[in-house]
Amino acid sequence: MCEFEKGFKGLIRPSLAKSVSTLALVMTIIVIWCWVYNRTNVEAWKTPLAYGGDAWAILAWAKAFSDGEIAPVFLKFVEHLNAPFTANWNDHPSIEEIIPASIGWLARLSDLFVASNIFMLLTHILAGLSFWLVGNFLKYRVFFTFSGAVLFASSHYIFARNLNHLSLTFYWYIPLFLLVTFWCFSRNEILLGNKKWWIAAVVSFVTGILNPYYSVIFLQFIAVAILFHLVRKQWKDARNIFFLCVITIFGFFLMNVDTFYTRYMYGANSGAVLRELVALETFGLRMPELFLPSANNRFHWWADFGIKNYFSLMPARGEMGSPYLGILGIIALMWLGVLGFYRLLQGKLSRVPIQFWQVIWILLFGLVGGINLLLGTFGFILFRGTNRLSIIILAISLLFLVGELSRLCPKKIVWLIGLGILFLGLWDQLPPQRTTASIFQIKKTIESDRAFVRKIESILPEGSMIFQLPVREFPESPPVLKMGDYAHFRPYFFSEHIRYSYGSHKGRPREGWQYEVAVLRPSKMAAVLESYGFAAIYLNRNAFHDHGEGLISGLKAAGKPVLVNSPLADLVVIGLQPSKTPVLPGIASSEKPPKKHDVHVNE
């Protein structure tokens, strides 16, 4: 075996050849990402990958971090939102705060949208490097590890989730925590104070402060390892691994200090996070989705089969399409399953790969009708979208595939098989290239919003408050006609000194006044808002059947002029005369908004 293929002798000190191959891996991932998203010029880089839905929420968080209004771990109050009060962002758990914070900090050096693109690219790069590091540490053949790393960094899952579900696409550490779980099942592998223990401790902490869907599986894996050692009376091993559980849980609690403190000081907010039992089925993991691709897959016959026989017939549609493992992932999973069952039939329990048991457990826990749904039946509705666990199955399967090929493949055809895996996997997994027209459409909307806000800020005095209609809850509110969730954040991205009424965590009674005002006649609505100190009313026309003309006409009749129309004519601001001695709205008597909270004008 040549020096190039000898693997790591430690987690650091790579050889020059390894450094060159690592650089080649990074460059390959960058080229793939830039090609898929068509980020080949400056204007494209100034346009985010998505501008709508959950992406607006991610970008709003990033802006708040960029402006220095909030910081990870600490209490979060956003002055520019929830006027005339301050937006409370402490009621809804936000474990992965480091993700939007990183975008926000990058935005201070560039631009909010450029920073989001840089971070998305970094997400892919880190995923590839993590897989690469683990594969080399396990001394798998470098060419197979390279191919596996590129495929893991370019999974169907990461492209399907995109910026809209950034905390899910930030899955780079999964191969590292799988490596830690491999160590956990070995005797005397993790000893307090040795290098592996410190590595495991860091990985455990990182897992705890990031996505809970991934951390709960990690905790379950190492909990089984603790039980394994206890049964064998290997007390020290069980103790050392138990500390990893503590570190992971500590990371989780650290990221939720603000939420726990707010709950302790002001009482529980049961309306902040709404989860229903039926959602565990709607968003649960389904076996066919692991094997059936989306409509854009290049194997058209296979995609058409899935659409015709499964996806189009599904009565409940959740986050469909992302769990697909890809051809290589499917081959690896089937290979792992056949090998595991074969060893069981042979009676060679000790030779069953640990990956086999890990996949079996994920399926038992996450599949619709599995343990997670059983727990939900008894009130423990904690993990709604277990379809998200598919990326852990993919990581396990690809690591297993790379390991088996490294063990079995003749040296003479390593190059051939490695390249074949890479090109077949990419052909299957990569989505169609993002069109210039789609980028231009996002850019057009952004430029419209930017010009709209600049005009507003040139007219209204600094610190002016704008009341946004229709009144919507934050977070997680259903669309209203053509207005999507989080759309009220659009002007916030470009504002410097305007305050908006939208954006405080739902469930507390204080914001109930907004719904009461929203159902008033236009003249009365304007008078009440002026008494509260509001300088304007903002309408998203997409939320009104008449494009907002009825409300606008009523306000005009009350002597309230239209100040600004957006270039795309989907947003409008109507001027008010704010009182020089404003009063604060009263607290609503009920924690729930009026039943007619979706009624915007009471004619």
N, C-alpha and C positions, 0 to 999 in steps of 0.2 A: 504494500500500500504506500503510495507516495505521500510526501509531507503535506501536500494540499488536502489530502483526505483523512488525515489522522485525527481530526476533531479537536475539541478543546482539552487542554490539560487543566484548565481553570476557567472561570467565568470571565476573566480578563486576560490580558497579555496575548491577544491573537497574533498569529504570524502575519507577515506582509502579504502573503498570498490570500490569507483569510480576509485581511482588510480590503484587498482589491475586490474579492468576490462579494464582500458586504457592500461595497460601494456600487458594484454592478447590480446587486439586488435593489438597492435604493433607487438607482437610476431607472431600472426596469419598471418599478412601481410608479415612479413619477411620469414616465412616458405613457404608460397605460392610463393613468388617471387623467393626464392632460388630453389624451386622445379621446377617451370616453366622454369627458365633459366639454370637449372642444375649447379648452382654456389655452389658446395659443397666441393670444394678443392681450394687450393691456386692458382694452375695453371689456373683454370677456372676464378678466380677473377682477374687474370692478363690479361684476354682477354676481350675486350669490347663486348658489346651486338651486335654491328654492326661495320663493317669495310668496308665501301663503301658508295657511294652516299652522301647524306646530312650528314651522320654521320661523314664523313671526314671534312666537313665544321665546324661542331660543335667542333670537336676535334682540328681543327686548331685554332679556336677562343680561346679555352681553353688553348692551348699551348702558344699563344701570351700573355694571361693574366698571365699564370704561369711564363713565362720568364720576366714579368714585363715590356714588351714593350708597353702595352696599359693598360688603366684603364677605368672603367665605367664613362660615362658622358663626360670625356675629349676627346680632339682630338686623333685620333688613326692612328699612322703611324708605320708600321712594318718593321724594318731594314733588316730582313732576307729574305724579299720577294720583288719582283718587281725590282731585280737588273738590271741595275746599279743604279736605283733610289730607292726610298722607297715606299712601298705599302701604298696606301691611302685607309683606311677603313672608310671613313666619308661620302661618297656619297650615299650609300645604307642605308636606315633607319634600325636601329638595336635596337629596343625598349627593348627587353628582355636581355640586356647585363649582368644583374646580374646572369643569368643562366650559361653561359660559364665561367664567372668570378669566380663563386663559384667552378666550376670544376677545374679551373686553380689554385685557391688558395689551394684546397684540394690536387692537384697534387704536390705542393711544399712539402707536408708532406708524400707523398707516391709515386705515379706513375700516369701518365696521364690516363692510361686505368683503373687502380684500382679506381682512383677518379671518372671516368665516371660511373663505376658500383655502387659505393657508392651513387653518386648523383641520379642515376636512382632508386635505392632502396628507397632513401629518398623521391623521388617524389611520390611513392606509399604510403609510410607511412604518409606523410603530407596530401594526399587526404583523407585517412581513418580518420585521427585525425580531420580534418576540418569538415567532415560529422558528426563524433561522437560529436564534440563540439556543433554544431548547433542542432542536434537531442536532446541532453541533455538540452540545453538551452530552447528548445521548449517543454521540459518535455514529450518527447515521451518515450515509454517503452524501457528500457535499452536493452533488448534482440533483439527487432526489430531494434533499432538504431545500435547495434553491427553488425547485419547481413547486414544492409544497408551500413554501413561504409566499411565493408570488400568488398562488391560487388562494391561499388563506387571506391575503391582503386584498384580493380582487373577487371575493365571494359574491354570489348573487345577493346574499343577505345585506351586505354593506351598501350595495348600489340601490337595492330596493328601499332600504331604510333612509339613507341619504341624510341631508341636513334636518329633515323633519323629525327624525328620531336619533339625534346626535348621541345621546347617552347610550343608545343601543349599538350604534356603529363604533363607539369607542370601546371595542372589545379586545384590544391588543394584548391585554395581560392574561387572557384565558389560557394560552399554551403554558405560560409561566405557572399559573396556579395548578394546572394539570401536572406539571413536573413536580410541584410540591406534594401533590396528593400521591404521586408514585413513590416519593421518598417516605411518605407517612406510613405506608404499608410494609416498610422494610425495618428490620431490627437494627437498632443503633445507628440509623442513618441520620437522624436529626438529634444531635446532642446539644444541650444548652451551651451557647458560647462558640460553637464551631461555625465554620463558614456557611454551611448549608442552613443552619438554624437562623442565622442573620438574614440570609437571602429569603428563606421562608417567611420570616417575620415581616420583612419589607413587602413581599408579595401579598401577605395576608392583610396588611394595613391598606395597601392600594386597593385590594379587592373590597375591603370594607367601606371605603369612601366613594366607591363608584357604584355601578348599577346593581340594585338589590336582587334582580333576577339571576345574575351571575354569582353574586356573593352567597345567596342561599344554597345554591348547588355546591359551591365550594365548602360551605359549612357542613352540608350533609355528607359530603365525601370524607372530610376529616373526622366527622363524628363517628362514621362507620369505622374509620381507622383506629380511633380511640377504643371503640368497643372491641375491635379485633385484638388489640394489644391487651386489653383488660381480660378477655377470655383466656389468653395465653399467659396471664399473670406477668406481663412485661410492663411493670408499673412505671418505670422511668420513661419508656417510650410513650406510654399513654399520657403521662404528665407533660412531657415536652410538646406533644401535639395539642394537648388541651390549651396550652399557652397561645398557640396560633389561633384557636377559636376565640380566646379572650381578646387578642389583638384585632381580629376582624370585627368583632362586635363593638369594640372600642371605637374603631374607625367609623362604623355606622352611627353610633351615638354622638360622636364628635360632630359629624355633618348635620346632626339634627338638634344640636343644643338650642338653637333659636326656637325651634318648634316645641320642644319640651318645656322650655322656659315660658313661652307664651301660653301654653296650655296650663302650666302651673299658676301663672299670675292672673290670667283672665278666663280660665275655664276651658273646657273642651269645645272644639268647634266641629260638631258632627257633620256640618254641611260642606266643609272644605274638601273632603275627599269622599266621593260617592261611588261605592262599588256594590253591584248587585250580583246575586248568585248566578243569574242567567248569563252574565258576562263571562263567567269562567268557561262556559261552553262556547260562547260566541268567539272569544279570543284564545281558546285553548289550542293545544298542539294536536294536530290530526295527522295520522300516519301517511295518508295519500299526499299531503302537501310536502312531505320530505322528498317525494319522488317525482312529482308532477311540476313541470316548469310553467312560467307565466307565458302570456301571449306573445311576448317579444323574443322568446327563445329561438335560436337559429335552427334547432331541430323542429321544424314547423309541424311535422306529422305528430310528434310527441306532445307538443304544446296544444295542438288542435284536439288530440285525444283527451287531454286533461280538461280542456274547456268544455267539450261536448259532453263528457261522461261524469264530470265531477263539479268543477267550479260553477258552471251555469245552473246547476241543479241544487246548489247549497241553499237551504232555507235561511240560515243565519250567517251573515257575512261579517267577519271581523277583520283582522289585519292579514288578509289573504295574499299569498304570493311570495312572501319573503322566506319561508322555511326551506325552500328548495335547496337540496344539498349539492346539486351539480352532478354530472356524470361521474367524475372521479370520486366525489364524496359518496355517491351511491355504491360504486364498485367497492370502495374501501369498507363501507358499512356492511355490505353483504359478505365480503371476505371475513370481516371480524365476526359476524354472526355465525357463519358456517364453521369457522375454526373453533369458536367458543363452544358451540353445541357438539361438535365432533369430539372435542376433548372431554366434554361432560359425558358423552356416550361411552367413551373409552374408560371412564372412571378416573381420569387424570385431573382431578379438581385443582391441584396445585399448578397445573400448566395452563389453566384457562387464563387468557390475558386479562389484566385488571381493567383494560378499556372495555371489555365485554360487559363486565359487571356495572361499570359506570354508565354505559349506554342503557342497559336494562333498567337501572334505577331512574334515569332521567325519563324514560318512557313510562315507567310505572307512576312516577310523580306527575308528569306534565300532560300525558295524553288525556283527551276529553273522556271523562268517566274514571279517571285515575285518582291517586291519593289527593291531589290538590282540590279536585271537585268534591271529594269525600269530606275533606276538612271544611270546605266552604259550606257544605250542607249543614254542618254543626256551628256555623257562624264565623269561621276563620277565613274570611274573604280577603286575603292579603295579596295574592299573586294572580292577577286577572289574565295576563297575556302569556301563558306558558308556551305559545308558539315561538317565543323569543329564545327559548332554550335550544332551538335548532342549531344555533351557531356553536354551542358547546359540543353538540353531537358532531358537527363538521370538524371542529378542531381535534376531537378525539379520533375521528375516522382518518383524517389526513395524517396525523402523527403515526397512527398504526400502519397506514399504507406505506409511508416513507420508511418506517422501521422494517417492515416485512420485505420490501423491495431491496433495502440495503443488505438484508441478511441472505436473500435468495438469488438476487440478480447476478449473473456472471459479469465479471469486471469488464469484459470486452464490449458489452452492449449497454453499459450504464449510460453513456452519452445518448444513445439512441432512445432508450426507454425514458430517460429524463426529459429529453426534448419532446418526445411524443406526449408524455403526460402534460407538460406545460402547454403545448399548443392545443391539444384536445380540450383541456380544462378551460383555457381562456376562450376558445371558440364557443364553448357551451355557456360559460358564466357571464361574459361581458355583455352588457346591454347595448342596444344600438347607439351609435354616437349621437350626442346631443346636437341638435341642429342649430345653425346660426339664427334661424328664425325664432326658435324658442328662447334663445338667449336675448335676442332683440326685444321680444315681447316683455320679458321680465325687466329689461333695462328701460323700456318705454314707460312701464308702470312706475318704476323707481324715480325716473326723471320727472314724471307728472307729480308724484308725491313730494319730491324735493322742491319743485317750483311752487307748488301749492303752499307748503309750509313757509318758504321764504317770503311769499307774498303776505301771509298771515302775520309773520313776525315783523314785517315792515310797516304794518298797519296798527297792530295792537301793542300797547305798552308792555314793557318787560314785567313778567310775573302775572300776566293776564290769565284768567281761567276760562276754559271752553268746556261746555257741557256736551257730551257725545250721545247721539241717538242712532239706532235704538239702544236702550240700556241693555248691557249684556253682563253676565257673570264671568268671573275669572278665577281659576282656569276652568277649562273643559265646559264649553257651552256649545250647544248644537247650532248649526248654521241657520241663518234667517234668509230665506230665498237665495239670492246669489251672494250674500255676504257670509264669508267663512268665519270660523272661530279665530279669535285674536286679531281680527281685521282692524280693530280700534287702535292697535299699536302703530299703525302705518305713519301717522304724523309724528309720533313720538321719536321715531328713528332720526328725524332731521331737525328736531326742535332744540333750541338752546335755552329759551327763557319762557316758553308757554307751558301752562299746567293743564292737564286733561282730567276729566272725571272718571275715566275707565281705569281699571287695573288693580284693584285691591282684592285680596283673597276673599272668596265668597263664604257665606255661612254666618257671618256676624251681623247683628241687627243694625249697625250704624249706617250701612249703605242702603237701607230700605227706602230712604227718602227719594232716591233716584227713580224708583219705580212709581212712586206716588206723583212725582212731577211729570213723568213721561206720559201719563194718561190725562193730563189737564188740557183744556182748550188752548190753542196757540197763544192768545193774548194773556191768559192767566199763567201759562207756563213761562212766558217771557218775564212777566212781572215778578213771579216768585224767584226765578233764577237771578234776576237783577238784584233782588233784595239779598241774595246770598253772595253777591259780588261777581257773578259771571259776566264776562265781556262778550261772549258769543255762544252760539249753538252750532254744533257740527253735525252734519247728516251724512251718513253713508247711503247714497241713493239706492244701492243694490239691495237693501233690506226692505224696500217699500214697493208695493204692487204698482203704485202710480209714480214710481221714481222720486217720491218725496214731494211732488208738486202740490199736493193738498196742504201739507204742513207748511211748506214755503209760502204758499199763497196766504194762509192764515196769519203767518208772522209778518208778511208784507202789509197786510191789512191793518195789523196792529202797529205799523210804523217802524218795523224792523227790517233794515235793508240787507240784501245779499252783499257780503263783503268780498268773498273770493269763491270762484269755481275752479276746481282742478282742471288741468288741460284735458284729461280724459273724461271730464264731466260726470265722474262717479262720486265725487266728494264736494260738499258745499259748506260754507260757513256764513251764518247770518249774524249780523251785529246786534249787540244789546247795549244798554246804558247801565253799567254796574253802579250800584249804590255806593256813595262815598262812606257810608257807615254800615257795611254789610253785617249780617248776622249769620250764624252757623245753622245749618238744617237741624231739625230736631231728630232725636233717635226714634226709629220706628218701633212700634209696640210689639212686633212679632219678628222672630228671626227669619221667617220665610217671607219672600216678596209677595205682593198681591197676586192673586190668580191670574189677573189680566196683565202680567208684567210684559207680555209680548204685544200689547196694544199700545201703539205709539201716539195716536191722536184720538181724542174722544170728541167727535164732531157734534 
